[in-house]
Amino acid sequence: MFKKILLAFALLTAPFFGQTVQTPTLQRNNTWSGNNTFNGTTTLGTTSAGAVTATSLATSASGVFTNTQMNQTVTDIINSLNTHTEFQAVQGSNNATEASTSGMSVPNTSTVFQSNAVAGYINNSSTTTNAVGGYFQARTGANSTKVWGINSVVADVASQTGTTIKNEIDCNANNTTTVGQCLQIAGSFGAQPTGSNFPAISITKPGSNQWTSGITVNTGAVVNGAAISLSPAATGSNQSSQLIDFNSVTSGGTGLTASIQSNPAGQFVVNPGQTGFAGLVVALGGGIQLNGSTSGQTVLTSVATASGTATLPANTGTIAEINLAQSWSGNQTNMPLVTPTIGGNTITNVPEISNSLFTPSVNGVGTLAPIIITSFPITITRFWLVNGTPPAGCGTFPVISVFDNGGSSIITSLTEANSVTVDSGALSIAVAAGKTLVLRTTTAAATCTTTAANVSLAMQYKMQ
């Protein structure tokens, strides 16, 4: 036995082809000065054996790229995590080829503040070096290939409740002069992507379900309340802001895009998705309030009924206000005046007009006098007469009519009687525009003991 020990010691320090070779042992610290290749599974140190220190450490392998098993080159596993099981819990029956794999199973007895499967730490004292805690780069190597610079997944388990899953980016600024962005999406394009095939941010549908919101800015998260800030569309002067697009589809399946932006004057602009449609539609019961530059407000409210329509003319002018005296420079039409006031007097209905005449006799057939040529439609509301001398003892009393002289027709009439006043009562007879109306005796008096004389006639009407 003693001879074997001496022989082993001699081999540890024996010359080998003119060189002294030092053989490492697993029970001592070893310093490696040459390149060494390890085949198979190699375990360095034991539990709590300390760090392995090297000037540089490189591994190289040809790799396996079949989808029949997990192909892992260098692994670092804590607490017996099965990385194959974890990968397929999210990616189904697929497998992966991995150059470096780290994994950890955190036990339910853990009290450590944080467990990191992979960690990178850096501290920078150089004003020229860009210090990066973790750098990942992916580059296509052939046509129609796909690359991801980073692809992280967080997932819960359907049977577990009360869990929290998130991807978090923390930016801790402790100095008022610090500049930067907590999340900057940058790049260097050598060509301009066409259409809308390369958005900076895209939120896709999570399977058959949906996100509760696309982007949420929590209460008090930003200074001055600018949750979203859009810069001008291009550099230089006289530039509008960039757009926010809203895409919709018509009942016929046509895609439309409406947008909002600020013009160079700082005014809010709504661009409708199609010509001839309003750029802004206020839902039923809503309204628009326009604040004055110094004082006052103008409130535009929607109509009260679902079938109603409220429209502002497409021209330049002053919006009328109900509590302000104004001068109207344009003709106003179709304005329902319920109780207008003219000169301090309130008008509660459409004014009525009376046309009257006096004639000494109404006994023979013939025209007594013209009344009106209707330039606009009118409504006859009353017709009456007053006799200076009422007729009496007539076999036929005379009939006096409002007569359409052009159409040769009677519109309304009164039959004389042994009375001072003959009144039609309330009427509502519509007469179209363009009519020539006259008062005419259409039936002559006959066999009267006393004929009517000194008769006053009146027709009352209003505009339609």
Secondary structure, DSSP 8 states (H G I E B T S, - for coil): -HHHHHHHHHHHH-EETTEE-----TTS-----S-----S----S-TT------S-----------TTS-EEEEEEEETT--HHHHHHHHHTT---EEEEEEEE---TT---S---SS--------SS----S--------STT----S--------TT--S-------------TT----SS------SS---TTS--S------TTS--S-S----TT-SGGG-SS---BSSSSSS--B--EEEEEE-TTS-EEEEEEEE-TTS-EEEE-SSTTS-S----TT-EEEEE-SSS-EEEEE--SSTT------SS------TTS-----S---S---SS-EETTEE--S--EEEEEEEES---SSEEEEEEEE-SS-EEEEEEEEEEEE--BS-SB--EEEEEETTTTEEEEEEE--SSSEEE--S--EEE-TT-EEEEEEEE--BS-SB--EEEEEEEEEEE-
